[in-house]
Amino acid sequence: MKGMQLDDTNLKILRILQDDASLTNQELSNRIGLSPATTLERVKKLEQAGIIRKYTALVDEKKLNKHIKAYIFITMKEHSNQSLIEFNKRIKDLPEVLECCRLAGEKDYILKVIVDNIEDFELFTRTRLTTIPGIDKTSSSIVLASIVDRTDIPL
């Protein structure tokens, strides 16, 4: 499915599903003006091509008592392939890490982390994160307010 053509209808499907992935195929087909069978076929092709990776529910972290969101910058001691592979493997085992990106520049990684409270954040960084081999330094920023919090990719 390499190089799948994203025509106007496919883009419309993606916009609609990014806004509300709980729509039935019938509701989606009504919105785009195609038959349910054609709509389903298009959605399946978008899934098979990996353009639609998965469907998920967005939950309110505050209502789940997750009151601390932070970004942690990580600088590694060394940049050997083995060191980076080990870090990449170990960071995936920490459920508090919502996102981990390898960076170009002064810092090597940035993590988006969510925990219940500041005590849990301190415990997480001290006993779980910084015990991963290869980390030289960490620098944390606690989120005070989220001004923009989007999940949809502009199309």
N, C-alpha and C positions, 0 to 999 in steps of 0.2 A: 504494500500500500504506500510505497514511497512516492512522494510528490503528489498526493491526492489534491485534486482541484477543489479549491474553496470558492465556489461561486456565491452569488448573493443569497441564494436560498440556504446554503450551508452556513454562511455567516449569520443569517437570521436565526437559524436553529441554535447556533452556539450562543448568540446573545440571549435568546429566550431561556435556554437551559441554564446559563450562568445566573440568570435572575431567579429562576424557579425550576429546579431539577425534579420537583415532585409532580410536575404535570403528567397526566396520562398521555399516551401516544395520540389518542383522539383529540384531546385539548390542544396538543402541539400541532397536529395536522390542521385543525381549525384555524389556528393563529397564522400558519404559514400558507394556507390555501392549497394544500396538496392532500391526496388521499392518505388514509392511515397506513396503507401498505407501503406507499412510496416514502412517506415520512419515516416509518420504521426502518426501511432499507437504508435511507440516508443516515439515520442515527447509528445504525449498526456499522456502516462503513466508517463513520467518524470514530467510533470506538475501536474498530479493528486497526485503523491507521494510527491509533494512539493519540489522536487529537483530543478526544475525550478520554481522560485517564481513569476517572472514577467518579462516583456520585457520593456526596457526603452531606451531613446535616451540620449547619453552623450553630454552635451553641453559645450561650452567653456565659462567659467565664466567671463573671461576678456572681451569677446565680448558682454557680457550682463552687463558690467560695475560693476561687482562684483570684486573689486580690493583688498579686505581684506579677507583673510582666516586666521582663528585663532583657536588655541586649548585652551580651558578654563578648568582648573582643579577646581573641586568643593569639598569643605569639608563641610559636614553637621554638624549642631549643635548636633543632636542626630540621633540615628540609629534605632528608633522604626519603626515597620512595617508601622504604619499609616503615619509617616513622609516621609518614602521612597515611599510609594504608592502615596501620594500627590505630591511629587516632580516628580515622573515618569509621572503622569497624566498631570501636568502643563507644563513640558518641551516639551511634544509632541505638544503643542499649539503654539510653537515658530517656524515659518517657517525658520528663519535664522539658526536654528540648523539642520545640515545635518546628524549628528550622535551623539548619546549619549550612553556611555558605563558605566556600574557600574564596579568599580574597587575593587580589593583586595589591601590592603596596606595603605599607608599614606593618599592618596586622595580617595574620595568616587566615583567621577564621572569624566569623561573627555568628553568634548563636542567639536565637529568640527563645526565651525560657519563660515558663509560667509555673507558678507555685502558689500555695495557699496564703502564705504570709511571709514577713521578713525573716522570721526565725527559720522557716523552711528554706528560704533562699540562702541564708548563711550556711545552713547544714548541707544543702545541695552543693554549693561551691567548695566548701571545705572538705567534705567527706566523699563526694562522688565525682565531681568534675576534676578537681585538681589532683586527683589520684591517678588520672589517665597519664601513662608515660609519655614523655616528650613535650609536655606543656612547660614553657618557660615563664610566661606572664599572662595574667588575665586582667581585664579592666571592665568594670560593669557600669551600666547606666540603667537606672530604674525608670520605668515609664510612669509619668505623672498623669498624662491624659492622652488618649488616642484622638487625634484630630481627623485623620483620614484612615479608614479601616475597610478597605475594599478587598473583595476576592475575585471580582470579574476582571478579565483582561480586555482592554479596549480593542474592538474589532472594526 
